[in-house]
Amino acid sequence: MKHEVLQHQILTSTWLRFLLVVVLLLGILFRFYNLDQKVYWIDETYTSLRISGYTKAEFTKQVFNGHVIDVKDLQKYQEINPEKGLNDTVNSLVLEDIQHPPLYYVLTRLVVQWYGNSVAVIRSVSALISLLVFPCIYWLSRELFNSSLVAWMAVAIIAVSPFHVLYAQEAREYSLWTVIILLSSASLLQAMRLKTKLSWVTYAATLVLGFYSFLFSVLIVVSHGLYVFATENFRLSKTVKIYLFASLVAFITYIPWLIHFHKLGGVDWLNGNIGLSVVVRRWVGDISLLFIDFNIGAKDSLIYAFLTASILLALVAYSIYFLLSTTPRRVWIFILLLIGVTAMVLILPDLIWGGQRSTVPRYVIPCFLGIQLSVAYLLATQIVSSNLLIRKVWQAIVAVLILSGIISCVVSSQSKTWWNKTISNYAIQTAHVINKTSHPLVVSTIDNADEILVLSHLLDTKVQLQLMNKSNVAEIPSGFKNVFLFNPSQGFRHEFQTKSGYRVEPIYPTELKLYKLTKLPEHV
């Protein structure tokens, strides 16, 4: 009773309410601040390609033909246009990107039709959706812990979590998936508590949304199923039967999309073996992204990064131990399954056959949410400890974690790129080199179709491009003062220099993958 009174006093105190409001407002601000600042990287350009209704095959066939085109000609494949409709958006995903269900892309296309094709508008869809994380994690926390303090702590943690802010500003479906994970989880717990038809219908509806939001939603259904069976002592009880029926109904609605999964492709990179030691280091580093993220991987402060990750890993481990020690079985089983099912499905193949499935942070969002719920419970419980010293120490830890998240978000908001866009980091500097020249022409091949889409958002309108099928070296027209060759293969570069009458000279740093073409004297 005394503990509950202390908890109520702390939650209703003026300073804590003020702090929670400030943290929540900062979390909202970070999700919208500088939305178009960071490079619009490869994955995001494919979002634009899908919502435009074009396939990559159409794009490459129509553009990589050796003809000189303007940068604005590429934007046809990055914008809504009257040639393609909503059905084309869905069809583009079915034909080439079946692992990405259509819900996010349909929503984004509808928004873009009303408000325009700018990067800020497209990313604002994810940012707006991400705001639903706050009521959803509050609801889930209340269902799990029946504590307002734990719920508000979870809201505060996720509000300034640099990981969630980063993906709230990405033109992909991951913020939508995060919301639906929380929503379906809270709906399940409510349905099991109320045992009404409406609550189970609501749960089934959230599963349908999940299936049509992201492929790995199937793993959430598995974790929920294991939870229902475990809490019902593995008996075929009425609750289990209702759960199975709700899941079956949701699965049936997924069949129209599922029947196209024989077209699954574009995921071979996940099988690339990067070594067990690298995989383990990434696991540890990814956990720290939930609380602090200064993009250390791009710098030399690896010792600092290791120490920080180790401390945060210890905090997470202790929070799970504390959860197991102090909460009812129905609570800790739910959180462990939320973390464990996705983790095991991704980790075991990496350990057995090699690969990097488990090192992709956006794939393990369910694990991250489970971890954050566990940490929120630990922090909320300890800051109301009856021991004054323990209370003060944990209040300081809460302050450090929240402040670290805020500082991380501030630093990230000023950057033009970040670790999740590393593959496109070079694009900004490459575009800068090209843009500062007069009458530039960029020559490239179909091998670089992805990178060309990224550059199309960075190059000035004065830049023209000559995009070739790699089997055909087209003649470069005269009239350009500066001609660049972008990211050619060694074979193409040699063939180009042999046949075109140009000398190919690298531009430094070589990471730009850019070459300057100089006309040979005998061809002038």
C-alpha positions in Angstrom: 0.0 0.0 0.0 2.8 2.4 0.9 4.6 1.6 -2.4 1.4 2.3 -4.4 1.0 5.6 -2.6 4.6 6.6 -3.3 4.1 5.6 -7.0 0.9 7.8 -7.2 2.7 10.7 -5.6 5.6 10.6 -8.0 3.4 10.2 -11.1 1.1 13.1 -10.0 4.0 15.4 -9.0 4.2 18.6 -11.0 7.9 18.1 -12.0 7.3 14.6 -13.3 4.3 15.6 -15.3 6.2 18.6 -16.8 9.1 16.3 -17.6 6.9 13.8 -19.4 5.2 16.4 -21.4 8.6 17.9 -22.5 10.0 14.5 -23.4 6.8 13.7 -25.4 6.9 17.1 -27.2 10.6 16.6 -28.0 9.8 13.2 -29.4 7.2 14.6 -31.7 9.4 17.5 -32.8 12.3 15.1 -33.6 10.0 13.1 -35.8 9.3 16.1 -38.0 12.4 18.3 -37.8 14.5 18.3 -40.9 12.5 15.6 -42.6 14.2 16.2 -45.9 17.7 16.7 -44.5 19.1 13.2 -44.9 19.9 11.6 -48.2 17.0 10.0 -49.9 18.7 6.6 -50.1 18.2 3.5 -52.3 15.3 1.9 -50.3 13.4 5.2 -50.2 13.8 5.7 -54.0 12.2 2.3 -54.4 9.3 3.5 -52.3 8.8 6.4 -54.7 9.2 4.0 -57.7 6.5 1.8 -56.2 4.0 4.6 -55.5 4.6 6.0 -58.9 3.3 2.7 -60.3 6.4 1.8 -62.3 8.4 -1.4 -62.0 12.2 -1.4 -62.1 12.1 -3.3 -65.4 10.0 -0.5 -67.0 12.4 2.1 -65.6 15.6 0.5 -66.9 14.1 -0.3 -70.3 12.9 3.2 -70.9 15.9 5.1 -69.5 19.0 3.0 -70.1 19.0 3.2 -73.8 22.0 5.4 -74.5 20.0 8.6 -75.2 20.9 11.8 -73.4 18.2 12.8 -70.9 17.7 15.5 -68.2 17.5 14.8 -64.5 13.9 15.8 -64.5 13.2 12.9 -66.9 14.2 10.5 -64.1 11.6 12.1 -61.7 8.9 10.6 -63.8 9.7 7.4 -62.0 9.7 9.0 -58.6 6.5 11.0 -58.8 2.8 10.4 -59.1 1.8 10.8 -62.8 -1.4 10.3 -64.8 0.1 7.3 -66.7 -0.1 5.0 -63.7 -2.8 4.4 -61.1 -3.2 2.8 -57.6 -3.5 -0.7 -59.2 -0.1 -0.1 -60.8 1.4 0.6 -57.4 0.1 -2.8 -56.1 1.1 -4.6 -59.3 4.7 -3.2 -59.0 5.0 -4.7 -55.6 3.5 -8.0 -56.7 5.9 -8.3 -59.7 9.2 -7.2 -58.1 8.9 -6.6 -54.3 6.4 -9.2 -52.9 8.2 -9.2 -49.5 6.8 -5.6 -49.0 3.0 -5.8 -48.6 1.0 -2.9 -50.0 -0.7 -1.2 -47.1 2.1 1.4 -46.5 2.6 2.1 -50.2 -1.1 2.6 -50.9 -1.4 5.0 -47.9 1.6 6.9 -49.0 0.4 7.2 -52.6 -2.9 8.6 -51.5 -1.1 11.2 -49.4 1.3 12.1 -52.2 -1.7 12.5 -54.6 -3.0 15.2 -52.3 0.1 17.0 -51.0 2.8 16.5 -53.6 5.9 14.4 -54.3 8.5 16.1 -52.1 10.7 14.1 -49.9 9.3 15.9 -46.8 5.7 14.9 -47.8 6.6 11.3 -48.5 8.6 10.9 -45.2 5.8 12.7 -43.3 3.6 9.7 -43.8 6.0 7.6 -41.6 6.4 10.4 -39.1 2.6 10.9 -38.7 2.0 7.1 -38.4 4.8 6.9 -35.8 2.8 9.2 -33.5 0.4 6.4 -32.9 3.3 4.5 -31.2 2.7 6.6 -28.0 -1.0 5.7 -27.3 -0.3 2.1 -28.4 2.7 1.5 -26.1 0.8 3.2 -23.3 -2.1 0.8 -23.8 0.1 -2.3 -24.0 2.0 -1.3 -20.9 -1.3 -0.8 -19.0 -2.5 -4.2 -20.2 0.7 -5.8 -19.1 1.6 -4.1 -15.9 -1.6 -2.2 -14.9 0.6 0.7 -13.9 0.4 4.3 -15.2 3.9 5.0 -14.2 5.3 2.1 -16.2 3.2 3.1 -19.1 4.4 6.7 -19.1 8.0 5.5 -18.7 7.6 3.4 -21.8 6.2 6.4 -23.7 9.1 8.5 -22.6 11.7 5.9 -23.6 10.2 5.4 -27.0 9.6 9.1 -27.6 13.3 10.0 -27.6 14.7 6.6 -28.7 17.1 7.5 -31.6 16.2 4.2 -33.3 12.5 4.9 -33.5 13.0 8.5 -34.4 15.3 7.5 -37.2 12.8 5.1 -38.7 9.9 7.6 -38.2 11.8 9.7 -40.7 12.3 6.9 -43.3 10.0 6.5 -46.3 9.4 2.8 -45.6 6.9 0.8 -43.7 8.8 0.2 -40.4 7.0 2.9 -38.3 3.7 1.4 -39.5 4.9 -2.1 -38.5 6.0 -0.8 -35.1 2.5 0.7 -34.4 0.8 -2.5 -35.5 3.0 -4.8 -33.4 2.0 -2.7 -30.3 -1.6 -2.4 -31.4 -2.1 -6.1 -32.0 -0.3 -7.1 -28.8 -2.5 -4.8 -26.7 -5.6 -6.0 -28.5 -4.7 -9.6 -27.8 -4.3 -8.9 -24.0 -7.5 -7.0 -24.0 -9.4 -9.8 -25.8 -8.1 -12.4 -23.4 -9.1 -10.2 -20.4 -12.6 -9.1 -21.7 -13.4 -12.3 -23.6 -15.9 -10.4 -25.8 -16.7 -11.0 -29.5 -15.9 -7.3 -30.3 -12.4 -7.5 -28.6 -11.5 -10.7 -30.6 -12.8 -9.1 -33.9 -10.6 -6.1 -33.1 -7.6 -8.4 -32.6 -8.2 -10.3 -35.8 -8.4 -6.9 -37.7 -5.0 -5.9 -36.3 -3.5 -9.1 -37.6 -4.8 -8.4 -41.0 -3.2 -4.9 -40.9 0.0 -6.6 -39.7 0.0 -9.1 -42.6 -0.4 -6.3 -45.1 2.2 -4.1 -43.5 5.3 -6.3 -43.2 6.3 -9.9 -43.9 7.6 -10.6 -40.4 4.2 -9.9 -38.9 3.8 -13.7 -39.2 6.3 -14.0 -36.4 4.2 -11.8 -34.2 1.2 -14.1 -34.7 3.5 -17.1 -33.7 4.6 -15.3 -30.5 1.0 -14.5 -29.7 -0.1 -18.0 -30.3 2.6 -19.4 -28.0 1.6 -16.9 -25.4 -2.1 -17.9 -25.5 -1.2 -21.6 -25.3 1.3 -21.1 -22.5 -1.1 -19.0 -20.4 -3.9 -21.6 -20.9 -1.4 -24.3 -19.8 -1.3 -25.8 -23.3 -4.9 -26.9 -23.1 -7.3 -26.5 -26.0 -9.4 -24.1 -24.0 -12.2 -21.8 -25.2 -9.7 -18.9 -25.3 -7.2 -21.0 -27.4 -10.0 -22.0 -29.8 -11.1 -18.3 -30.3 -7.5 -17.2 -30.8 -7.0 -19.9 -33.5 -10.2 -18.9 -35.2 -9.2 -15.2 -35.2 -5.8 -16.0 -36.6 -7.3 -18.3 -39.2 -9.6 -15.6 -40.4 -6.8 -13.1 -40.6 -4.6 -15.7 -42.5 -7.3 -16.3 -45.0 -7.4 -12.6 -45.8 -3.7 -12.8 -46.4 -3.9 -15.6 -49.0 -4.4 -13.2 -52.0 -1.0 -11.7 -51.3 0.6 -15.0 -50.1 -0.1 -16.8 -53.4 2.5 -14.5 -55.1 5.4 -15.4 -52.8 6.9 -17.7 -55.4 8.1 -14.4 -56.9 10.1 -13.5 -53.7 13.5 -12.1 -54.7 16.0 -9.4 -53.8 17.0 -10.9 -50.4 20.1 -12.8 -51.4 22.3 -10.2 -49.7 21.0 -11.5 -46.3 22.8 -14.8 -46.9 26.2 -13.0 -47.2 28.5 -14.4 -44.5 30.2 -11.6 -42.6 31.7 -13.8 -39.8 30.3 -14.7 -36.4 32.4 -12.1 -34.5 31.0 -9.3 -36.6 27.4 -10.7 -36.2 27.8 -10.7 -32.4 29.3 -7.2 -32.3 26.3 -6.0 -34.3 23.9 -7.6 -32.0 25.4 -5.8 -29.0 25.7 -2.5 -30.9 22.1 -2.7 -32.2 20.7 -2.9 -28.7 22.4 0.4 -27.7 20.7 2.1 -30.6 17.5 2.1 -28.6 19.0 4.6 -26.1 22.0 6.3 -27.6 23.2 6.7 -31.2 26.0 9.0 -32.2 26.7 7.1 -35.4 30.0 5.8 -33.9 30.3 3.2 -36.5 31.4 5.9 -38.9 34.0 7.2 -36.6 37.1 6.0 -34.7 35.7 6.0 -31.1 35.2 2.3 -31.1 36.4 1.9 -27.5 33.7 4.4 -26.4 31.1 2.6 -28.5 32.1 -0.8 -26.9 31.9 0.6 -23.4 28.6 2.3 -24.0 27.1 -0.8 -25.6 28.4 -3.1 -22.8 26.8 -0.9 -20.1 23.5 -0.7 -21.9 23.6 -4.5 -22.6 24.1 -5.0 -18.8 21.1 -2.8 -18.1 18.9 -4.7 -20.5 20.0 -8.1 -19.1 19.3 -6.9 -15.6 15.9 -5.6 -16.6 14.9 -9.0 -18.0 16.2 -10.7 -14.8 14.2 -8.2 -12.7 11.1 -8.8 -14.9 11.4 -12.6 -14.4 11.9 -12.1 -10.6 9.1 -9.7 -9.9 6.2 -10.0 -12.4 3.5 -12.6 -12.8 4.1 -15.4 -15.3 1.6 -14.0 -17.8 3.7 -10.7 -18.0 7.2 -12.0 -18.4 6.1 -14.8 -20.8 4.6 -12.3 -23.1 7.7 -10.0 -23.2 10.1 -12.9 -23.6 8.1 -14.4 -26.5 7.9 -11.0 -28.2 11.7 -10.8 -28.0 12.5 -14.5 -28.4 10.5 -15.7 -31.4 11.8 -13.1 -33.9 15.3 -13.3 -32.4 15.5 -17.1 -32.8 14.0 -17.2 -36.3 16.7 -14.7 -37.4 19.6 -15.7 -35.3 19.6 -19.5 -35.7 20.0 -19.5 -39.5 22.9 -17.0 -39.1 24.6 -19.3 -36.6 23.9 -22.5 -38.6 24.4 -21.5 -42.2 25.9 -18.1 -41.9 24.4 -14.8 -43.0 23.4 -11.4 -41.6 19.6 -11.7 -41.2 19.7 -11.0 -37.4 22.0 -7.9 -37.8 19.4 -5.8 -39.7 18.0 -3.6 -36.9 14.6 -3.0 -38.7 13.9 -6.7 -38.8 14.2 -7.1 -35.0 11.8 -4.3 -34.1 9.6 -6.8 -32.0 12.7 -7.6 -30.0 13.5 -4.0 -29.4 9.9 -3.2 -28.3 10.1 -6.1 -25.8 13.4 -4.8 -24.5 12.1 -1.3 -24.1 9.0 -2.6 -22.2 11.3 -4.6 -19.9 13.6 -1.6 -19.2 10.6 0.7 -18.7 9.2 -1.6 -16.0 12.6 -1.8 -14.3 13.1 2.0 -14.3 9.5 2.8 -13.2 9.7 0.3 -10.4 13.1 1.5 -9.1 12.4 5.2 -9.0 9.6 4.5 -6.5 11.8 2.3 -4.3 11.2 2.8 -0.6 15.0 3.0 -0.2 16.0 6.7 -0.8 19.5 5.9 -2.1 18.2 3.3 -4.6 15.5 5.8 -5.7 17.9 8.6 -6.3 20.4 6.4 -8.2 17.7 5.1 -10.5 16.3 8.5 -11.0 19.7 9.6 -12.2 19.9 6.6 -14.5 16.5 7.6 -16.0 17.7 11.1 -16.5 21.0 9.9 -18.2 19.0 7.6 -20.6 16.5 10.2 -21.5 19.2 12.9 -22.0 21.3 10.5 -24.1 18.3 9.9 -26.3 17.6 13.6 -26.7 21.3 14.4 -27.5 21.4 11.5 -30.0 18.3 12.8 -31.8 19.7 16.4 -31.9 23.0 15.2 -33.4 21.2 13.0 -35.9 18.8 15.7 -37.0 21.7 17.9 -38.2 23.3 15.1 -40.3 22.7 14.5 -44.0 23.3 10.8 -43.6 23.4 8.1 -40.9 24.3 4.4 -40.4 21.0 3.2 -41.9 21.8 5.0 -45.1 25.5 4.1 -45.4 25.1 2.5 -48.8 24.2 5.9 -50.2 26.6 8.1 -48.2 28.8 8.7 -51.2 25.9 10.2 -53.2 25.9 13.6 -51.5 29.6 14.3 -52.2 29.4 12.8 -55.7 26.5 15.1 -56.6 28.4 18.0 -55.1 31.4 17.4 -57.4 29.1 17.1 -60.5 26.9 20.1 -59.6 29.7 22.6 -59.3 30.8 22.1 -62.9 29.4 23.7 -66.0 27.5 21.8 -68.7 28.0 18.4 -67.1 27.1 15.0 -68.5 27.0 11.9 -66.4 27.5 8.6 -68.2 26.6 5.3 -66.4 25.3 1.8 -67.0 22.2 -0.2 -66.1 24.3 -1.9 -63.3 23.9 1.4 -61.4 20.1 1.9 -61.8 19.7 2.0 -58.0 22.4 4.7 -57.4 21.1 6.7 -60.4 17.7 7.0 -58.7 19.5 8.3 -55.5 21.5 10.8 -57.5 18.4 12.0 -59.3 17.3 13.6 -56.0 20.7 15.4 -55.5 21.8 16.5 -59.0 21.0 20.0 -60.3 18.5 20.3 -63.1 21.4 21.5 -65.4 22.9 18.0 -65.2 22.2 15.7 -68.1 22.7 11.9 -68.2 23.6 9.3 -70.8 22.5 5.9 -69.4 23.6 2.9 -71.3 22.8 -0.8 -71.4 26.1 -2.4 -70.4 26.1 -4.4 -73.7 26.2 -1.2 -75.7 28.7 1.6 -75.5 27.0 4.6 -77.1 28.8 7.5 -78.6 29.1 10.5 -76.4 27.7 13.7 -78.0 29.7 16.8 -78.2 28.9 20.1 -76.5 29.5 19.1 -72.8 32.4 20.8 -71.0 32.5 18.2 -68.2 31.8 14.5 -68.8 31.8 12.1 -65.9 31.7 8.3 -65.8 29.8 7.0 -62.8 30.7 3.7 -61.1 31.7 1.6 -64.2 32.7 -2.0 -63.9 36.4 -2.7 -64.7 35.4 -4.4 -68.0 33.1 -1.6 -69.1 35.7 1.1 -68.1 38.3 -0.7 -70.3 35.9 -1.1 -73.2 34.7 2.4 -72.9 38.2 3.8 -73.0 39.1 1.7 -76.0 36.0 2.6 -78.1 35.0 6.0 -77.0 38.2 8.1 -77.6 38.2 9.3 -74.0 40.8 8.9 -71.3 39.2 7.7 -68.0 40.7 9.4 -64.9 39.6 8.7 -61.3 38.3 11.5 -59.1 39.4 11.3 -55.5 38.4 10.1 -53.0 37.8 6.9 -54.9 34.8 6.1 -52.7 32.8 8.5 -54.9 33.1 5.9 -57.8 33.4 8.8 -60.2 35.7 9.3 -63.2 36.4 12.3 -65.3 36.5 11.8 -69.1 39.0 13.7 -71.1 39.0 13.6 -74.9 42.1 12.0 -76.4 44.0 14.4 -78.7 43.5 12.2 -81.8 39.8 12.4 -81.2 39.5 16.1 -80.6 
